[in-house]
Each structure stands twice: as structure tokens, then as C-alpha cells.
Amino acid sequence: MATMGKYCKAYSLKKLREFNQWIEISENTRKEKKEIDGQEIEVSRKLTDDDFFYLQENYIVTDGIFKDENIIFNNVTPEWQDFCHKKLGFEIPTYETVEVQASANPENSNF
């Protein structure tokens, strides 16, 4: 079963390709359905600079929102992380925990 992370952000392939050690695993792209000679088959899609991929919280790049499927780039190094922060502006947000207090008189609740 696919795993969805807590955070990812979409970037154009053109931006990601600016990393000087970028090597994409193009055979892992999502498949497209095509009809050839009356048969429906799945084929790898052709990548262009205008395609968007997802930079996951673990710095792996995927072709889709799930962090363990369709992995396009997984060479996570300090240089890659530095590129992500400085060139792409990638920052994982920190969410503050909010405490919700129960109402003093639950019988008067509207729920």
C-alpha cells in the first residue's frame, strides 16, 4: 500500500534539473494508457521541463504524492538538501500543537 508523507511540494522538472548531480529514474514515471492497434497498453510518459514532480519530506522526488511510489530521484546528499533549501526554497513547515478544551457544560452543546 502506498504511503503518504506529512509534507511534499511540487516543482517543475526544469527547476529540479538545475541541480548539477540530478539523475532522474525516468522508467519510474507514472504510466499513461494508450491505444495501439485496438489494444489499450500502459507506456512510460515522455518527460518535459514543464512536468511537475513532488519533493517529499525525506528529500526524495516522486511522480505523484505518495513518498514510496514512482521514485524519480533518490540520491539524497547534503548537497541535494542544500540545493532544496537555497535554490528551491523548500522548507518543511512546523505545526504547533493546539489543545482543544472540552466545554464546561456539555449538555448545552450544539453538537
Beta strands, then each sheet from edge to edge (+ up, - down):
strand 1: 8-12
strand 2: 31-36
strand 3: 39-44
strand 4: 52-56
strand 5: 61-62
strand 6: 71-73
sheet 1: 1+ 4- 5+ 6-
sheet 2: 2+ 3-
end
